[in-house]
Amino acid sequence: MSISTRKARELLSVLGQEFTVSDVVSKAKLSQSTARKYVNELMKKGFIVEKDGKYTVTDKGLFLLEGVSVFGKRVEENYSYIFTSENGSPIPLKVDSIEKLYIAVKYGLVPENIFRLHVERGYLTSWLSSQLGATQLARRLLGVKSLSEAVE
């Protein structure tokens, strides 16, 4: 049995950051054997790790959970992110959501050097954290070396 991403999100959102198999049984209302299978699948996919009979959600699992809370979230226009060139001139594009940021990056609406500059200086990562609550995404972007890596 392979757990779907949707099911993994559902389970993790019910369980919290640390749990046992018994917690999975009671909170997700599953049989003991099904709960163990799901826990094993969550570990195989890297969403949780086990230590001393307790399971803890990994950064990958937290990133999955964060996606649920920020997907579809939009900020008001006056809180939109505006990319600027190296000399401070605004690029005619306002980003008000994760979806718009993804489109801007994937389709090259923001030049790669400008994207990297905004990540390296912390402007974009700060906006993601403070305005959208996307702290896991902001942390991941810090390690990104190229636009193609950012959209993977």
N, C-alpha and C positions, 0 to 999 in steps of 0.2 A: 504494500500500500504506500502510495506517495501522497504526502499532504500538499494540498494546493496552497498558493500564496494567500488566497482569500481565507481559507480555513486557518492558516497559521496566524494571520492578523486577528481573526475572531478569537482564537484561543489566547493569544498573548494579551489582547485587550481585556479579557476577563480575569486573567491570572495575576497580573502585577509583575513586578520586576524580579521577585524571588518566590519560588513555590516548590511544592513536592508533588509526587504522583497523586497522593491523596487529595491535594488541592485541586488537581485536574479533574479527578473523579467527582468531587463535590461541587466545584464551581462550574464545570462544563457539563455536568450531569452525564458522565460517560462511565462505561464499565471499566474495571481495573485493567483488563487486557487492552481495550481500545485506548485508554489513557496512556498506557506504557508505549503502545505503538506510536501514538502521536508525539510523545516526548522524544522517542528515538528519532522520529522523522525531523522534529524541530532541531535536534542536535546535529543530525546529518547535514541539514541545510545551513547550519551555523547560526541559527537564531537564538540558541541557548547553549549554556555549558553546565556541566554537572560537577558539584563539589560536595563531598560528604552527604550524599543523598538529597541535596537541595539543588535546584536548577535556577540559574540566573540568566536573565535576558542579556544578550551580547549587544555590542554597538550595531551590528547588522539587524538584530531584532528590534532595537530601539528605532533605527532608521525606518524599518517597515511600519512600525506603529506611528511614527511621526507623519508618514505619508497619509495616513487616514485623517489626521487632524488638520493638515494643511492643504490637502487636495480640495480644490474648489474655493478656497479662501481667497478673498480679494480685499485689498486695502483701498481706502478712499483715495481719490485722485491726488490730493495734496500730500499723501504719504507714499505715492508711487516712487519707484526707483528710476532715476535718470542717469544714464551713463554719460560721462563727459570724456572728451579727448584729453590727451596729455596736457594741453594748454588750457583746459577748463571749459572749452566750448561744448554745450550739450549736444548729444546725438539725438535726432528727432524720434525718440522712442521712449514711451513710459511703460514700465513694468509694474503691474499691480498684483501679480500672482505667480505661483510656481509654474503654472502652465505657460504663461506669457514669457517667463524667463527661459523655459525650455525651448520654446519656439524661436526666441531671439538668438539663443546659442546654437541650436541645431541647424538653423537655416542661415547662419552667418550675418544676421542683422546687426550684430555687434562685432566689430573687428577683434580678432584674437588677442592682439596686443592690448587693447582697451579692456577686454574681459579680464585678462591676467593682471593688469595693473590694478583694477578695482578689487580683485580678490587679494592680491599681495598687500595692498594698503589697508585691507580690512573693511572697506566701504560696503561692498556687496554682502560679505558675510555678516557684518553688523546689522544691515537692513533685514536680511533673511531671519536672523535671530529675533530682533526686536519687533519687527512689523508682522512677520508671518509665524513666528514661533518655530522656525525650522532650524533648530540648533544643530541637529545631527547632520543635515545637509550642509550647513555652514562649515562645520568641522571637516566634513569630507572634501569640500571644495578647496580647503587649504592645501591638500596634498595633490591637487590636480595640476598636471603640467601642460595640458592642451585642451582646446575646446572639444575635440572628439572624445577625449577621456571624460569630460564633464557630462556628456549626454549618454554615456554608457550606463 
